[in-house]
Amino acid sequence: MGRRSRRLVACVVLAAAIGVSAASAQAYSFVLTDIINFNLNDSSWATYGGGTQFHISSTGDGSASYRWVDDPAHSTVISANNCGDYSSLGSTPISAHDIDYHLLFWGVSGQCFVLRGRTAAGAGSMTNYDGRLRR
């Protein structure tokens, strides 16, 4: 095989690889919801908004993640729970001063859940802290 032929084959293979990569790339559009005044304490689980219901987005990747917008003063645990019986779908510990997203659980489009949370044992309470739910 000549030099030109090898170059042509290499270009065809590269073009095919780029085409496959572009075709398999998927863009997601997450739904973001501000969680305002999530009040937590270390003695019991608090349910956000008295049981406000959220749903997994049909345009996201099926995940539900949470982050604090306000710098959390204490370590916390945030939980996603089934709307019907509050059974746990997943939870994540979040360290004090951590404002990155943390995965709560993977679900299916339209799946209903509520948010619950608490601070670490002995940490005390966090009042009027804001967060963000991404799904």
C-alpha positions in Angstrom: 0.0 0.0 0.0 1.4 3.3 -1.0 1.8 6.4 1.1 -1.2 8.1 -0.4 -3.4 5.0 0.2 -2.4 4.8 3.8 -3.1 8.5 4.3 -6.5 8.1 2.7 -7.3 5.1 4.9 -6.2 7.0 8.0 -8.4 9.9 7.0 -11.4 7.7 6.4 -10.9 5.9 9.8 -10.6 9.2 11.6 -13.7 10.7 10.0 -15.6 7.5 10.9 -14.4 7.7 14.5 -15.4 11.4 14.7 -18.9 10.6 13.3 -19.5 7.8 15.8 -18.3 10.0 18.7 -20.6 12.9 17.6 -23.5 10.6 17.2 -23.1 9.0 20.6 -22.6 12.3 22.5 -25.8 13.3 24.3 -26.6 16.7 25.7 -28.7 16.9 28.8 -30.8 19.7 30.1 -31.1 19.5 33.8 -33.9 21.0 35.8 -32.6 23.2 38.7 -34.8 24.0 41.7 -33.7 26.4 44.4 -34.3 25.0 47.9 -35.0 28.0 50.1 -34.7 28.0 53.9 -34.0 24.3 54.4 -33.9 24.1 58.2 -32.0 21.2 59.7 -31.1 19.9 63.2 -29.2 17.0 64.6 -32.0 15.3 66.5 -34.5 14.4 63.7 -35.0 14.3 59.9 -36.5 17.5 58.5 -38.6 17.2 55.3 -38.2 20.1 53.0 -41.3 22.2 52.4 -43.6 20.0 54.5 -43.3 17.3 51.8 -42.9 19.3 48.6 -42.7 16.7 45.8 -40.1 16.7 43.1 -39.8 14.5 40.0 -36.9 13.2 37.9 -36.6 15.3 34.7 -37.3 13.8 31.3 -34.5 15.9 29.9 -31.7 15.0 32.4 -29.7 11.9 32.7 -31.9 10.3 35.4 -29.9 11.5 38.4 -30.9 13.7 41.3 -28.2 15.7 42.9 -28.0 18.3 45.7 -25.7 21.1 46.7 -25.7 23.8 49.2 -25.8 27.4 47.9 -25.1 28.9 51.3 -21.8 27.7 52.8 -23.0 25.0 55.3 -21.7 25.6 58.8 -22.1 21.9 59.7 -21.8 18.5 58.1 -25.2 17.3 56.8 -26.9 14.3 55.3 -29.4 15.0 52.5 -31.8 12.2 51.5 -34.2 11.6 48.6 -37.2 9.7 49.7 -40.1 8.0 48.0 -43.2 10.2 47.9 -45.6 7.5 49.0 -43.9 6.1 52.1 -40.8 8.2 52.6 -38.6 5.1 52.1 -35.0 6.1 51.2 -34.1 6.2 47.5 -30.6 7.4 48.3 -28.6 9.9 50.4 -25.3 11.7 50.6 -23.2 13.1 53.3 -22.0 16.7 52.7 -19.1 18.1 54.7 -19.2 21.5 56.3 -18.2 24.2 53.8 -18.8 21.9 50.8 -20.9 23.6 48.0 -20.4 21.0 45.3 -23.1 18.8 43.8 -23.6 15.4 45.4 -25.5 12.5 43.9 -28.6 11.5 45.8 -29.9 8.7 43.5 -30.5 7.5 40.0 -34.2 7.3 39.0 -36.5 7.2 36.0 -38.2 10.0 34.3 -41.2 11.3 36.3 -40.2 9.4 39.5 -41.5 11.3 42.6 -39.4 12.1 45.6 -39.1 14.4 48.6 -36.0 15.9 50.2 -35.1 15.2 53.8 -32.0 16.3 55.8 -30.3 16.6 59.1 -27.0 17.9 60.5 -24.4 15.6 62.0 -25.0 14.3 65.5 -24.0 16.9 68.0 -23.6 19.6 65.4 -26.7 21.7 66.3 -29.0 23.3 63.8 -28.7 25.1 60.5 -31.5 27.6 60.0 -32.6 29.2 56.7 -29.9 27.6 54.6 -30.4 27.6 50.8 -29.5 24.7 48.4 -30.1 23.6 44.8 -31.6 20.4 43.5 -30.5 19.3 40.0 -32.4 16.6 38.2 
